[in-house]
Amino acid sequence: MQLTRHFSPGLIRSLEVLVAVAETGQMRSGAALLGLTQPAASQHIASLEKTYGVALMDRSVRPARLTRAGTRLHAQAVRILNALADMETEMRRVGPQSISNLRIGLQASVATTLTPALVSLLRDEFDVQDMTLHAGQSGDHERLLRTKQADLAVTSNPFFDLDGLERHDILTESFLLVVPAGYQGPTHSLEAVQANLPLVRFSDTTHAGRLIMQHLRRLKFEPERVIQADRSSMVTSCVSGGMGFSLLTPTLLIDGLVENMPLRVLPLPVAGLSRSLTVVARRGELHALPAEIAARSAEILSRQISRYVGDIGRNSIRLP
C-alpha cells in the first residue's frame, strides 16, 4: 500500500492544542496546560483551520467556543491522540515485563527523598531500565498526565476530575506550625505568631498554597504580612533565616531538616488542615507497579518523617 498523503510535522501538536483548548474552555488555559503561550496556541488552531479550510473556533463570542466543525475535529483528535498514546505504550513494552521506559512525575517536596529508592525498586523488581523523572508541582503533573507525557505521578492532587485514572493512597498528613529555631514569642494562636512574624507560605499557583489560604479564610484569619514562594526549600529557608513563620506538613519539612536548617516545629493551633499524597496512573496500564510505588513511598516517607521530624511528625501522618 502506498501512502500518498503527507502530513505536517506539527499536526499532532496542533491536535493536542485543539483538545486542550476544548477541554479547558479557553485558549489561554489550553495553552498553559501544554506549556505554550496564547499566541502560539492560536497559531496552531489557525494552522488547522487553514489545512482543512473550515473555522474551528467561533471568535464572535467570549470566550471563543468550538464551531460544529471544531466539535467534530475535536472528537477525531481525541481518538487519534489516544491511539498514538496506546501505540507508544505498546512500543515501550519489552518481553514479559510490564514496561521498559517509565515516565514519572514526582512532587517536588518528596522527590529527593523518594528518587533513589524508587529507582532501585523499578530496576530490581520490575526490570525497568530506562526512566525519566520530573520533579514539580501538582499543576505540572496534571499537564503531564493530560498530555500523556507521564505514565504516573506521585502527587498531592488526586485529580478526581480526570477520567481513566487509578489512584493509590500514600499517606495523609496534617500541617504543623513552623517558626525559626530562636523564636521565643507566643505560639498559642496564629494571630499571636502573626503579631511577631510575617506568614511565609506557598504561592497561590501551587496546590498547597491554595489549600492553606482556603482553610485560613474559613478560619477568618487574614495575615497582614505575607511572603510567598513556590518551593518548600524556599519557604523553609526563609523561616530558618528568621524572616517569618509557616504552615508545613512533615513531607514539606524533610529536605530542610535534612540540611539542618534551624527550625522549630510545633502543633498547629488550629485543626482540620491536611493534605494527601497519592500515586496516580492511567488505569490498567502498569498492572501492580503503581500500588507497589505507593506502598514503598509510604514506607520511605514515614521512616524519614520519624527520623527528622520526630514524634510530632509521626503523630501527624495517617497511612492507608
N, C-alpha and C positions, 0 to 999 in steps of 0.2 A: 504494500500500500504506500503510495506516495503522498506526503504531506505538502500541500501547496499553500497553506495559509501561514503567513509569517506574523507572529505576534510580537508586539512591542515588548522589550525587556522590562519596561516599567508597568506592564499591565497588571501583574499580580499586586504590586504595591498600590496601584490606583484602586483596585477592587477592595483591598484592605481598608483604604481610606473611605470608600463609599460605605462599607459595612460599619466602620467606626462612627461615621457621621450619622448614619441611620439609627444606630443603637444608642447613641448618646443624645441625639436630637439637636445637636448644634455643631457647626463647623469648627468652632474654637475647641469645644470639648473633645470632638473626634480627633482633631489634630494633636491635642495634648496627650490623649491616650496612646498615640503612636509616636510621641516624641517629636512631632513636626510643628512648624509654625503654621498659623492660619493661612497665610498666602500660599505656602507650599501645598497644603491640603486642597485649597481652592484650585490650584493648578492641576492637581491630579483629577479632580472632578471635571474640570474643563477639558482635560485630555480625553476622558471617557466620552464626554458629550461630542467632541469633535470626531472621535473614532467611529461612534455609532450614529452620528447625525441626529441625536434627539436631546431634548432638555431633560436632565435628570433631577434638577432641583428647581422648585418654584421660588424664585427670589423676590416675588412681589409681596411676600408675607415675611414677618419676623417672629421667630426665627424661620429661616428658609426650610421648606419641607420637600420630601420626595414627590416627584410627579408620578403619574401612573407608570411611565417607562422606568423611572428610577426605582419604584417599588418592585417591578418585575426583575430588573437587573440585580437589585439587592438580593432577592431570593436565589437567583442563579449564582451570585457571587458567594453567598454563604455555602452553597453546595460545593462550589469549586474549591474554596479555601479549606473546607473540612476534608475534601478528598485529598488535597495536597498534603494536609497535616497527617492524614492517615497513611499516605504513601511514604512520607518522611519517617514516621514512626516505624513502619514496616521495614524500611531500608536500614534502620538503625538496629534492628533485631539481629542477633547472631546466635546460631546454634540453639541449644536447649535453654540457655539463659534468657532472662527477660529482655534486657536491653543493653547495648554496648556503649552508648553515648548518652549520658543523662545530664539534663539542664535543670539546675535548682536555683530558686530564689530564696535567699536567707534574710531574715530580719537582721538589720544591721547591728542591733544591740546584742545579739547572741551569735553572730557569725564567727567571731574569733574563737569563742568557747566551743562551738559545735563542729567547726570545719575539720580539724584533724580526726576526730572520732568518726564522723560521718564518712569521710573519705576512706578510712580503714574499713568501716562496715561495708561500703559499697564494693570495694575491691575484694575483700576477703570472703564475704558471704554471698554476694550477688554477682561477682565476676564482672563488675562494671570497670572497664579500663580507662575510658575517656569520660570526663565530666567537666561541665562548666558551671561555676558557682557565681551568682550575682548577689552581692550584699546591697540592701536597700530598704526602703520603707514599704509599707503595705500598698501604697499607691503604685510603686514600681512593680510589685508582684501582680497587681491587677492587670496592668498593661501587658506584662509578660504572659500571663495566663490567657488573657483575652486574645492576644495575637499569636498564641501557641508558640512562643519563643521560650517557654519554660514547661517542663514536664510536671513539676510540683513546686510548692513553696512552703517554707516554714515561716509563718506569718502571724501577725496579731489581728488580722481581719479574716474571718471565715468566708467572706464573700457569698453570703446566702442569696444574693440577687443574681448570681451566675449559675446557670443550669449546667448539668452534665459533670458535676464535680463530686468527689468523695472527700470526706473530712475526718481527720483523726486527731482527737484532743491530745495535747501535750501536757499542759497544766494551766491552772487559773491562779493568778497572783494578785494580792492586794497591794495598793500603793502605800508607801511609807513616807514619813516626813524626814527630809534630809537637810541638815544645816551644817555650816562649817564646823570643823572639829573644835575650834576655840570659842564658839558661840556660847555665851552664858546667860542669854536673855530667856524670857518665858517661852514655853512651848505648849501651853495648855490649850491654845486655840490658834487657828490660822490668823485671826485678827491680831493676836498678841505678837506673833512672829513678824507679821507684816509691818507692825509699828517700828520694827528694828531693821528689817531686811527686805529688799525687793524680792518678788517672786521670779525665779528663773524656771522657765517651762519650755516644753516643746512648742514649736510654732503651729499655727492653725493649718498648715499644709500637711501635717502629719496626723495619723490616726490617733496617736497618744495625746497630741495637743488638743484635738477636737474633743476627745473623751474627757480630758481633765477640765476643759472650760465648760462643757455641758454640765458636768457634775457641780462645779463651783457656782454656776448660775442657779442651779436648783437649790443650792445652799444659800443663795443670795450673798455670796462672798465676791466682792469686786475689788481685786487688788489695785492699789493706786500706782504702783511702780512695777513694771514687768520687763524682763529680759527674755527674748525668745531665741531659740536655736533649734535646728532640725536634726541634731545628732546627740545621743546620750553622752558621748565623750565631751562635747561642748558644754552641755548642761552641768555635768559633774565637775568639770574643770573650773567653771565659774563659781560653783558652790564651794569647792575646796579652796579657791582663792579668796573666800570671804565676801564675794560680790552679791550673795543672796541665798535664799533657801529654795527648795524644790520639792515636788511630789514625784517619787520614782518607785518603780517596782524592783524586786530583787534582781531580776534579769537585766534591768536597765542600769543597775549599780555594779554588776560584776566587773566590767572592764576597768572602771575607776578604782575599785577596791584592789584588784589585782595589781594595779600600778601604784598602790599605796597612797592614793590621794587622801588627804586628811579630811574625812567626812564623819559626821555623827548621825547615826540612823536611829530613828525613834518611831513608835507607833503613830499613825496618822490620827490627829484628834477629831476627825470626822469619819463616819462609817460609810460603807457602801461603794467605794471606788476600787474597781479591779479591772484587770484585762486578762484575756486568754491568749495562749499561743496554740496554733493549730497547724497540722500538715494538711495542705490542700492539693489535690491532684485530679487529673481528668479521670473520670470513673472507669475502672476496669482495665486501664492500660498497663499498669505496673504491678498487678497482682498483689503479693504480700509486702512489697517494698515500702509503700507509704506508711502502713501500720507499723512496720519494723523501725522506720526512721522516727516515727512519733514516740515509740517506746524507748528507743535509745536516747533520743533527745531529752525525754523526761528524766531518764536516769542520770545523764550527764549534768543537766541543769540543776536538778535537786541536790546532787553531790556538791557542785560548785557553790550553790547558794548556802548550803550548810557550812562549807569551809570558809567562805569570805564574808557572808552576811550574818552568820551565827543563828542563834535561837530565834531572833526576831524575824529573820528571813525564812527560816524553816517553818515557823508557825504561820507565815503569811501566804504560803502556797498550798494548793489543793491539786492532787494528782487524780487522774480519771479513775 
